[in-house]
Amino acid sequence: MRFPVEVYANSIAWSPDSRMIAANDQRGHFVYNWNVSQERMTFKTPNTAGIFQGLSFTADGRFLMGAATDQINSICFSVWDAVSGHKIRDVFGPDVENGKRGTDSANRILRSLDSTSVIALLGGGGYAIFNTATWTLTSYHDEPFGRTSAGRYPQARDAALSPDGRYLAFNSETYNSDPHTKVGHGDLLGNIQIWSAENHRLVKVFKADPYEERRSFVSGRATAKALSFSPDGAFLAVGTSVNDDTNDKQLHIWRSSTWTYVRSYVTGNRRNIWSLSYSPDGRYLATVAADEHSIRVWSTQTSSVIKELSTWPNKMSVVSFSPDSRFLASGGEAEVVIYDVDSL
């Protein structure tokens, strides 16, 4: 099943009931929504609030939210009616008066376990929680990232909420400003931060690449590009950029009970992993890497590839399993593609 977009679908999201798939066209400036069971578009609406990198439905499926990156005027994200596509409102970030360009805009939107709130990962550092009844700010937390010695906020490009709602995982990256560290001066440094979603306190910090975790680097050179908790919450999968020291291992698994490293998948290439997704039944892990014309589906039992899905001639950048585990969606150049999991 293929759904066309004008230019490039850089973000996709499933409705909680798996009936709908939404996508943002990064360069075509539209948001799309399709009914998968009926194989038809339900709406295509202009995206006037900027380039979105994150889409999400609310937990009750009533609203679709788009994270507004590269924004001015402190817009954090936009909200649409998930059925009609009618724009409900733009939601503003926590620092409307003093916010600079991009500091209040959201990189990702995480829906909570109920329909009362959503979590917005902010481009300027930290995260904010909003009430979905009034779309007003409930709380703002900039403690997770703090400032570096050079006065910069580390950037978090992706985040994941554990299935039980206890933990928030962030990728944290900034530029090394210390020429005396073993990591190159000016290199991008990458860590994973685990925070309690209940009391908003730091639980654990570890390097995105477990090979670096065993060495004396101050921060990791490989940066985390994608995060996903397993459906039972027992593991956190981390997709990273290429690190010369680890060669063809850019997919790593960490145990959430102790936040210790478990294993790495041998990807067989030297490509940054852009997106990954666990199937809700826990059987599969799907990944897509930079500049590739394929999607890899891994068995979580054997840690091996069971299927490589060709996307030629288009390159994909995002993957997501449907909540009912029946479908796997990918988004990228010119289209969103839906695969039947039973045929894998």
C-alpha positions as CSV (number, residue, x, y, z in Angstrom):
1,M,0.0,0.0,0.0
2,R,1.5,3.3,-1.1
3,F,0.4,6.9,-0.3
4,P,2.0,9.7,-2.3
5,V,3.3,13.0,-0.8
6,E,4.5,16.0,-2.7
7,V,8.1,15.9,-1.7
8,Y,9.4,14.1,1.4
9,A,7.6,12.5,4.4
10,N,10.0,13.1,7.2
11,S,7.6,12.2,10.0
12,I,4.8,9.7,10.4
13,A,2.4,8.7,13.2
14,W,-0.2,6.0,13.7
15,S,-3.6,6.6,15.4
16,P,-4.0,4.6,18.6
17,D,-6.6,2.3,17.0
18,S,-4.2,1.7,14.0
19,R,-6.9,2.9,11.5
20,M,-5.1,6.1,10.5
21,I,-1.5,7.0,9.4
22,A,-0.5,10.6,9.3
23,A,2.6,12.2,7.7
24,N,4.2,15.5,7.3
25,D,5.7,16.6,4.0
26,Q,8.8,18.4,5.1
27,R,9.4,20.4,1.9
28,G,5.9,20.4,0.5
29,H,4.4,22.1,3.6
30,F,1.4,19.8,4.0
31,V,0.1,17.4,6.7
32,Y,-1.6,14.2,5.4
33,N,-3.9,11.7,7.0
34,W,-5.0,8.4,5.4
35,N,-7.5,5.7,6.4
36,V,-5.4,2.5,6.1
37,S,-8.2,0.0,6.1
38,Q,-10.0,1.9,3.3
39,E,-6.8,2.9,1.5
40,R,-7.9,6.5,1.1
41,M,-6.8,10.0,2.1
42,T,-9.0,11.6,4.8
43,F,-7.4,15.0,4.6
44,K,-4.5,17.0,3.3
45,T,-4.0,20.3,5.1
46,P,-1.5,23.1,4.7
47,N,1.3,23.2,7.2
48,T,1.8,26.9,7.9
49,A,3.7,26.6,11.1
50,G,7.1,25.5,9.8
51,I,9.0,22.3,9.2
52,F,7.8,19.4,11.4
53,Q,10.1,16.7,12.6
54,G,7.6,15.0,14.9
55,L,3.9,14.0,14.6
56,S,1.8,12.3,17.2
57,F,-1.9,11.6,17.9
58,T,-3.3,12.2,21.4
59,A,-3.9,9.0,23.4
60,D,-7.7,9.2,22.6
61,G,-7.0,9.7,18.9
62,R,-9.0,12.9,18.7
63,F,-6.2,15.2,17.8
64,L,-3.1,15.2,15.7
65,M,-0.1,17.3,16.8
66,G,2.9,18.5,14.8
67,A,6.2,19.6,16.4
68,A,7.1,23.0,14.8
69,T,10.9,23.2,14.4
70,D,12.7,26.2,13.0
71,Q,9.9,28.4,14.4
72,I,9.6,32.0,15.3
73,N,7.1,33.6,17.7
74,S,7.6,30.8,20.2
75,I,5.2,28.4,18.6
76,C,5.9,24.9,20.1
77,F,3.5,22.7,18.1
78,S,0.2,22.8,16.1
79,V,-2.9,20.8,16.7
80,W,-5.5,19.5,14.2
81,D,-8.7,17.6,14.5
82,A,-7.7,14.1,13.6
83,V,-10.9,13.4,11.6
84,S,-11.5,16.6,9.6
85,G,-8.0,18.1,9.5
86,H,-9.3,21.4,10.8
87,K,-6.6,23.3,12.6
88,I,-7.5,23.7,16.3
89,R,-4.7,26.0,17.3
90,D,-1.0,26.7,17.6
91,V,0.4,26.0,21.1
92,F,3.1,28.3,22.4
93,G,6.2,27.3,24.3
94,P,7.1,28.2,27.9
95,D,9.1,31.3,27.2
96,V,6.9,33.3,24.8
97,E,8.2,36.7,25.8
98,N,11.9,35.9,25.9
99,G,12.3,32.9,23.7
100,K,14.6,33.2,20.7
101,R,14.1,31.5,17.3
102,G,13.8,27.8,17.8
103,T,14.2,27.7,21.6
104,D,10.5,27.0,22.3
105,S,9.7,24.9,19.2
106,A,9.3,21.2,19.7
107,N,11.6,18.5,18.2
108,R,9.3,15.7,19.3
109,I,5.8,15.2,20.8
110,L,5.2,12.3,23.1
111,R,1.7,11.3,24.1
112,S,1.2,10.3,27.7
113,L,-0.5,7.1,28.7
114,D,-3.8,8.9,29.1
115,S,-5.5,11.6,27.1
116,T,-4.9,14.4,29.5
117,S,-1.4,15.5,28.6
118,V,1.4,15.5,26.1
119,I,5.2,16.0,26.4
120,A,7.0,18.3,24.1
121,L,10.8,17.9,23.7
122,L,12.0,21.5,23.2
123,G,14.6,22.6,20.7
124,G,16.2,25.0,23.2
125,G,16.7,22.2,25.8
126,G,14.4,20.6,28.3
127,Y,10.8,19.5,27.9
128,A,7.4,20.9,28.6
129,I,4.1,19.2,29.6
130,F,0.8,20.5,28.2
131,N,-2.8,19.8,29.2
132,T,-4.8,18.6,26.2
133,A,-8.1,19.8,27.5
134,T,-7.0,23.5,27.4
135,W,-3.7,23.2,25.5
136,T,-2.0,25.2,28.2
137,L,1.4,24.6,29.8
138,T,1.4,22.4,32.9
139,S,5.1,22.3,33.7
140,Y,8.4,23.1,32.2
141,H,11.7,21.2,32.9
142,D,15.0,22.5,31.6
143,E,17.1,20.6,34.2
144,P,17.6,17.5,32.0
145,F,20.2,19.2,29.9
146,G,21.6,22.2,31.7
147,R,24.4,24.3,30.2
148,T,27.8,23.1,29.0
149,S,31.0,24.8,30.1
150,A,30.8,27.0,27.0
151,G,27.3,28.1,28.0
152,R,25.5,26.0,25.4
153,Y,22.4,23.9,25.8
154,P,22.9,20.3,24.7
155,Q,20.4,19.4,22.0
156,A,18.0,16.5,22.2
157,R,16.7,15.4,18.8
158,D,14.7,12.3,19.9
159,A,13.0,11.1,23.0
160,A,11.0,8.0,24.2
161,L,8.6,7.4,27.0
162,S,8.7,4.0,28.6
163,P,5.4,2.0,28.2
164,D,4.7,2.2,31.9
165,G,5.2,6.0,31.9
166,R,8.0,5.9,34.5
167,Y,11.0,7.0,32.4
168,L,11.8,9.5,29.7
169,A,14.9,8.7,27.5
170,F,16.6,11.6,25.6
171,N,19.5,11.7,23.3
172,S,21.7,14.5,24.3
173,E,24.3,16.0,22.0
174,T,26.5,19.1,22.0
175,Y,29.8,20.2,20.6
176,N,33.0,19.6,22.5
177,S,34.5,22.9,23.6
178,D,37.4,21.4,25.6
179,P,40.5,20.8,23.5
180,H,42.1,18.7,26.2
181,T,39.6,15.8,26.0
182,K,40.3,12.7,24.0
183,V,37.3,13.4,21.9
184,G,38.2,15.8,19.1
185,H,37.8,19.5,19.8
186,G,34.6,20.6,18.0
187,D,33.3,17.1,17.6
188,L,29.6,16.3,18.4
189,L,29.3,14.5,21.7
190,G,26.5,12.0,22.3
191,N,24.9,10.7,25.5
192,I,21.7,9.1,26.6
193,Q,19.9,10.6,29.5
194,I,17.3,8.7,31.5
195,W,14.9,10.8,33.6
196,S,12.1,9.9,35.9
197,A,8.8,11.0,34.4
198,E,7.3,11.1,37.9
199,N,9.6,13.4,39.8
200,H,11.7,14.8,36.8
201,R,15.0,13.7,38.3
202,L,18.0,12.3,36.5
203,V,18.3,8.5,36.8
204,K,21.2,7.6,34.5
205,V,23.5,9.0,31.9
206,F,25.5,6.8,29.5
207,K,27.2,7.2,26.2
208,A,25.2,6.4,23.1
209,D,27.8,4.0,21.9
210,P,28.5,1.2,24.4
211,Y,32.1,0.8,23.1
212,E,32.8,4.3,24.3
213,E,31.1,3.6,27.6
214,R,33.9,1.3,28.3
215,R,36.6,3.8,27.6
216,S,37.7,7.0,29.2
217,F,36.1,9.6,26.9
218,V,34.4,12.4,28.7
219,S,31.4,12.1,26.3
220,G,30.5,9.8,23.5
221,R,31.6,10.7,20.0
222,A,28.8,8.7,18.3
223,T,25.4,10.4,18.6
224,A,22.1,8.8,19.2
225,K,19.8,9.3,16.2
226,A,16.8,7.2,17.3
227,L,15.4,5.7,20.6
228,S,12.6,3.2,21.2
229,F,11.5,1.2,24.3
230,S,10.5,-2.4,23.8
231,P,6.8,-2.9,24.4
232,D,7.3,-4.5,27.8
233,G,9.7,-1.7,28.8
234,A,12.5,-4.1,29.5
235,F,14.9,-2.7,26.9
236,L,15.8,0.5,25.2
237,A,17.1,0.3,21.6
238,V,19.5,3.1,20.5
239,G,20.4,3.8,16.9
240,T,23.5,5.8,16.5
241,S,25.7,7.5,14.0
242,V,28.8,5.8,12.6
243,N,31.8,5.5,14.9
244,D,35.1,4.5,13.5
245,D,35.9,2.4,16.5
246,T,32.7,0.3,16.3
247,N,32.6,0.0,12.5
248,D,29.3,-1.8,11.5
249,K,27.5,-1.7,14.9
250,Q,25.0,1.2,15.1
251,L,22.2,-0.6,16.9
252,H,22.5,-1.1,20.6
253,I,20.3,-2.6,23.3
254,W,20.2,-1.5,27.0
255,R,18.4,-3.1,29.9
256,S,16.1,-0.7,31.6
257,S,16.0,-2.4,35.1
258,T,19.7,-1.7,35.6
259,W,20.5,0.6,32.6
260,T,23.3,-1.7,31.5
261,Y,24.4,-2.6,28.0
262,V,23.1,-5.9,26.7
263,R,24.2,-6.3,23.1
264,S,24.8,-4.7,19.7
265,Y,23.3,-5.8,16.4
266,V,25.8,-6.2,13.5
267,T,24.3,-3.9,10.8
268,G,26.7,-4.9,8.1
269,N,27.2,-1.4,6.9
270,R,28.5,2.0,7.9
271,R,25.4,4.0,7.9
272,N,23.8,6.3,10.5
273,I,20.5,4.8,11.8
274,W,17.8,7.5,11.4
275,S,14.8,5.7,12.8
276,L,13.8,2.5,14.6
277,S,10.6,1.0,15.9
278,Y,9.7,-2.1,18.0
279,S,6.6,-4.0,17.0
280,P,4.1,-3.8,19.9
281,D,4.0,-7.6,20.1
282,G,7.8,-7.5,20.7
283,R,8.8,-9.8,17.9
284,Y,10.4,-7.4,15.6
285,L,12.6,-4.3,15.5
286,A,12.6,-2.2,12.2
287,T,15.4,0.2,11.3
288,V,16.1,2.6,8.4
289,A,19.6,4.0,7.8
290,A,20.9,7.1,6.1
291,D,21.0,7.1,2.3
292,E,19.7,3.5,1.9
293,H,16.9,2.2,-0.3
294,S,15.8,-0.4,2.1
295,I,14.3,-1.1,5.5
296,R,15.6,-3.8,7.8
297,V,13.4,-6.0,10.0
298,W,15.2,-7.7,12.8
299,S,14.1,-10.6,15.0
300,T,14.3,-9.6,18.6
301,Q,14.9,-13.2,19.5
302,T,17.9,-13.9,17.3
303,S,19.2,-10.3,16.7
304,S,19.4,-11.1,13.0
305,V,17.7,-9.6,9.9
306,I,14.7,-11.6,8.9
307,K,13.7,-9.3,6.0
308,E,15.1,-6.5,4.0
309,L,12.4,-4.5,2.3
310,S,13.5,-2.6,-0.9
311,T,12.2,1.0,-1.2
312,W,13.9,1.6,-4.5
313,P,14.0,4.2,-6.1
314,N,13.1,6.2,-3.0
315,K,15.1,6.6,0.2
316,M,13.2,6.3,3.5
317,S,14.0,8.1,6.8
318,V,11.3,7.0,9.3
319,V,9.7,3.7,10.2
320,S,6.8,2.9,12.6
321,F,4.8,-0.3,13.5
322,S,1.1,0.1,13.9
323,P,-0.2,-0.2,17.5
324,D,-1.9,-3.5,16.6
325,S,1.3,-4.9,15.1
326,R,-0.4,-5.6,11.8
327,F,1.4,-3.1,9.7
328,L,4.8,-1.5,9.3
329,A,4.9,2.1,7.8
330,S,7.9,3.9,6.3
331,G,8.1,7.5,5.2
332,G,10.6,9.3,2.9
333,E,11.0,10.5,-0.6
334,A,7.7,10.9,-2.4
335,E,5.6,8.5,-0.4
336,V,4.5,6.7,2.7
337,V,4.6,2.9,2.3
338,I,2.5,0.4,4.4
339,Y,3.6,-3.2,4.7
340,D,1.6,-6.2,6.0
341,V,3.6,-7.7,8.8
342,D,2.1,-11.2,8.2
343,S,3.9,-11.1,4.8
344,L,7.3,-10.4,6.3
